[in-house]
Amino acid sequence: QVQLVESGGGLVQAGASLRLSCAASGRTFSSFTMGWFRQAPGKERELIAGIRWVDRSTVYADSVKGRFTIFGGNAKNTIDLQMNNLKVDDTGVYFCAAATALGGQYNKWGQGTQVTVSA
């Protein structure tokens, strides 16, 4: 059963902005961290941005630092990803994920939302 749902993807030109959203759906759960992953065509899935709920500290992949910002919502299990100055290499399927154990791996996943950036 899907417990995280992403939205906000689309087709944009390089330099444009998008804001992705993720919210819990279905059965409730507790998360310690949440993050956004990206799977580009022909590439492995990678962590783009993560947020720790206890203090809302964040981490970013080097490729998106200064361009993307992850936000934790007032409600738990809700996050956004503000993506600015999009590049063609940002193209991929973006997945929302959550880790339900302290220091544990991401084990809750959304279905993904497609982001396509054209030159």
Residue frames as qw, qx, qy, qz and C-alpha x, y, z in Angstrom:
[[0.000, 0.889, 0.459, 0.000, 0.00, 0.00, 0.00],
 [0.380, 0.531, -0.028, 0.756, 1.33, 3.43, -0.97],
 [0.468, -0.684, -0.417, 0.372, 2.13, 5.50, 2.11],
 [0.203, -0.569, 0.109, 0.789, 3.86, 8.47, 0.48],
 [0.509, 0.681, 0.495, 0.179, 2.55, 10.38, -2.50],
 [0.337, -0.312, 0.198, 0.866, 4.57, 12.85, -4.57],
 [0.378, 0.802, 0.458, 0.064, 3.23, 15.61, -6.75],
 [0.071, -0.902, 0.081, 0.417, 4.48, 18.64, -8.65],
 [0.517, -0.195, 0.607, 0.572, 6.58, 17.12, -11.39],
 [0.527, 0.773, 0.251, -0.247, 6.37, 18.24, -14.97],
 [0.695, 0.323, 0.275, 0.581, 8.12, 19.33, -18.12],
 [0.101, -0.955, -0.042, 0.275, 10.02, 22.62, -17.91],
 [0.609, 0.700, -0.170, 0.332, 12.83, 24.44, -19.64],
 [0.682, -0.061, -0.317, 0.656, 16.28, 24.80, -18.20],
 [0.120, 0.235, -0.180, 0.948, 16.41, 27.65, -15.73],
 [0.536, -0.475, -0.300, -0.630, 12.83, 27.17, -14.60],
 [0.174, -0.275, 0.736, -0.594, 11.62, 26.21, -11.14],
 [0.656, -0.273, -0.606, -0.357, 9.43, 23.46, -9.77],
 [0.331, -0.398, 0.605, -0.605, 8.19, 22.62, -6.33],
 [0.564, -0.068, -0.809, -0.152, 7.62, 18.99, -5.44],
 [0.524, -0.412, 0.355, -0.656, 5.42, 17.94, -2.56],
 [0.486, 0.017, -0.874, 0.023, 5.15, 14.72, -0.63],
 [0.520, -0.347, 0.316, -0.714, 2.57, 13.70, 1.92],
 [0.190, -0.076, 0.959, -0.194, 1.65, 10.60, 3.80],
 [0.648, 0.025, -0.320, -0.691, -1.20, 8.54, 2.46],
 [0.787, -0.112, -0.590, -0.143, -3.00, 5.60, 3.96],
 [0.791, -0.484, -0.323, 0.188, -1.71, 4.01, 7.13],
 [0.134, -0.950, 0.225, -0.172, 0.23, 6.25, 9.48],
 [0.874, -0.016, -0.215, 0.436, 3.84, 5.81, 10.44],
 [0.341, -0.904, 0.102, 0.237, 6.58, 7.69, 12.26],
 [0.753, 0.513, -0.061, 0.408, 9.63, 8.91, 10.39],
 [0.578, -0.613, 0.009, 0.539, 12.96, 10.12, 11.70],
 [0.133, -0.446, 0.398, 0.791, 14.21, 11.39, 8.38],
 [0.653, 0.612, 0.434, -0.100, 12.68, 12.02, 5.00],
 [0.261, -0.487, 0.469, 0.688, 14.28, 12.71, 1.70],
 [0.671, 0.649, 0.010, -0.358, 14.05, 13.10, -2.02],
 [0.589, -0.215, 0.671, 0.395, 15.75, 10.67, -4.35],
 [0.510, 0.664, -0.191, -0.513, 16.26, 11.00, -8.06],
 [0.698, -0.007, 0.662, 0.271, 16.67, 8.32, -10.67],
 [0.274, 0.664, -0.313, -0.621, 17.92, 9.76, -13.91],
 [0.895, 0.387, -0.070, -0.208, 17.68, 7.80, -17.17],
 [0.813, 0.371, -0.382, 0.236, 20.32, 5.11, -17.15],
 [0.116, 0.540, -0.559, 0.619, 21.54, 6.11, -13.69],
 [0.420, -0.264, -0.808, 0.318, 21.29, 4.72, -10.19],
 [0.341, -0.830, -0.347, -0.271, 18.85, 6.22, -7.75],
 [0.477, 0.137, -0.385, 0.778, 20.57, 8.80, -5.56],
 [0.272, -0.731, -0.492, 0.386, 19.71, 10.91, -2.55],
 [0.269, 0.648, 0.189, 0.687, 19.17, 14.51, -3.57],
 [0.144, -0.503, 0.287, -0.802, 18.08, 16.08, -0.28],
 [0.559, -0.346, -0.745, 0.112, 17.22, 14.88, 3.18],
 [0.253, -0.605, 0.172, -0.735, 15.79, 16.36, 6.34],
 [0.373, -0.106, -0.831, 0.399, 16.01, 15.21, 9.95],
 [0.336, -0.699, -0.495, -0.392, 12.80, 15.81, 11.82],
 [0.579, -0.544, -0.420, 0.438, 14.22, 16.36, 15.29],
 [0.265, -0.620, -0.014, 0.738, 15.87, 19.64, 14.31],
 [0.573, 0.774, 0.245, -0.110, 14.98, 19.94, 10.63],
 [0.247, -0.639, 0.545, 0.483, 18.61, 19.86, 9.66],
 [0.787, 0.570, 0.085, -0.219, 19.17, 19.14, 6.00],
 [0.490, -0.367, 0.626, 0.483, 21.67, 17.55, 3.66],
 [0.617, 0.699, 0.006, -0.362, 22.04, 17.94, -0.08],
 [0.841, 0.187, 0.305, 0.405, 23.80, 16.27, -2.92],
 [0.352, -0.431, 0.202, 0.806, 26.61, 18.43, -4.23],
 [0.218, 0.260, 0.646, 0.684, 24.93, 18.66, -7.60],
 [0.147, -0.730, -0.560, -0.363, 21.92, 20.52, -6.19],
 [0.427, -0.535, -0.342, 0.643, 23.42, 22.64, -3.43],
 [0.080, -0.336, 0.069, 0.936, 22.41, 26.25, -3.81],
 [0.284, -0.031, -0.559, -0.778, 19.60, 25.35, -6.20],
 [0.586, -0.368, -0.665, -0.281, 17.32, 22.96, -4.32],
 [0.180, -0.327, 0.555, -0.743, 15.83, 23.39, -0.87],
 [0.444, -0.301, -0.840, -0.086, 14.01, 20.76, 1.15],
 [0.320, -0.359, 0.242, -0.843, 11.31, 21.86, 3.55],
 [0.173, -0.226, -0.935, 0.212, 9.60, 19.95, 6.31],
 [0.328, -0.541, -0.398, -0.664, 5.93, 20.70, 6.69],
 [0.384, -0.427, 0.419, -0.703, 4.17, 21.47, 9.93],
 [0.929, -0.090, 0.130, -0.333, 2.60, 18.05, 9.70],
 [0.465, -0.433, 0.754, 0.166, 4.89, 15.07, 10.07],
 [0.570, 0.165, 0.760, 0.266, 5.57, 13.01, 6.97],
 [0.411, 0.861, 0.298, 0.023, 5.12, 16.03, 4.76],
 [0.458, -0.469, 0.285, 0.700, 8.00, 17.54, 2.80],
 [0.526, 0.835, 0.107, -0.121, 8.53, 19.79, -0.18],
 [0.652, -0.167, 0.331, 0.661, 11.43, 20.22, -2.54],
 [0.271, 0.910, 0.045, -0.309, 11.90, 23.63, -4.10],
 [0.723, 0.035, 0.425, 0.544, 13.95, 23.27, -7.25],
 [0.179, 0.917, -0.007, -0.356, 15.36, 26.40, -8.83],
 [0.169, 0.739, -0.558, -0.338, 17.53, 26.95, -11.88],
 [0.891, 0.035, 0.445, -0.081, 16.77, 23.49, -13.17],
 [0.038, 0.583, -0.692, -0.424, 19.28, 21.86, -15.46],
 [0.748, 0.237, -0.474, -0.399, 18.86, 19.18, -18.08],
 [0.412, 0.219, -0.852, 0.237, 20.77, 16.79, -15.84],
 [0.338, -0.087, 0.594, -0.725, 18.06, 17.20, -13.20],
 [0.710, 0.072, -0.366, -0.597, 15.77, 15.15, -15.39],
 [0.249, 0.095, -0.952, 0.151, 14.54, 11.98, -13.77],
 [0.595, -0.532, -0.525, -0.297, 11.95, 10.39, -11.56],
 [0.029, -0.451, 0.510, -0.732, 11.87, 11.94, -8.12],
 [0.642, -0.352, -0.679, -0.049, 10.90, 9.75, -5.20],
 [0.381, -0.651, 0.293, -0.588, 9.89, 10.77, -1.73],
 [0.728, -0.031, -0.667, 0.153, 11.14, 8.47, 1.00],
 [0.479, -0.712, 0.230, -0.459, 11.13, 8.11, 4.77],
 [0.465, 0.202, -0.802, 0.316, 13.18, 6.26, 7.34],
 [0.656, -0.570, -0.231, -0.438, 11.16, 4.91, 10.25],
 [0.842, -0.399, -0.194, 0.307, 14.07, 3.90, 12.46],
 [0.209, -0.938, 0.224, 0.164, 16.63, 6.18, 14.06],
 [0.192, -0.631, 0.676, 0.327, 19.70, 5.99, 11.89],
 [0.667, 0.169, 0.724, 0.034, 17.96, 3.46, 9.69],
 [0.190, 0.004, 0.645, 0.740, 17.68, 3.20, 5.96],
 [0.458, 0.172, -0.072, -0.869, 14.85, 4.66, 3.96],
 [0.125, 0.089, 0.988, 0.004, 12.07, 2.10, 3.96],
 [0.345, 0.669, 0.577, -0.316, 8.95, 3.99, 2.92],
 [0.239, -0.120, 0.510, 0.817, 8.64, 5.15, -0.65],
 [0.490, 0.555, 0.196, -0.643, 6.32, 7.04, -2.90],
 [0.787, 0.417, 0.449, 0.069, 5.50, 6.12, -6.46],
 [0.471, -0.147, 0.345, 0.798, 7.67, 8.84, -7.97],
 [0.337, 0.858, 0.267, -0.280, 6.97, 11.93, -10.03],
 [0.711, 0.307, 0.290, 0.562, 8.60, 12.68, -13.37],
 [0.062, -0.880, 0.059, 0.467, 10.65, 15.82, -13.83],
 [0.716, 0.344, 0.363, 0.488, 11.84, 16.57, -17.34],
 [0.120, -0.822, 0.078, 0.552, 14.06, 19.55, -18.08],
 [0.715, 0.549, 0.305, 0.306, 14.56, 20.53, -21.69],
 [0.502, -0.185, 0.123, 0.836, 17.38, 22.63, -23.05]]
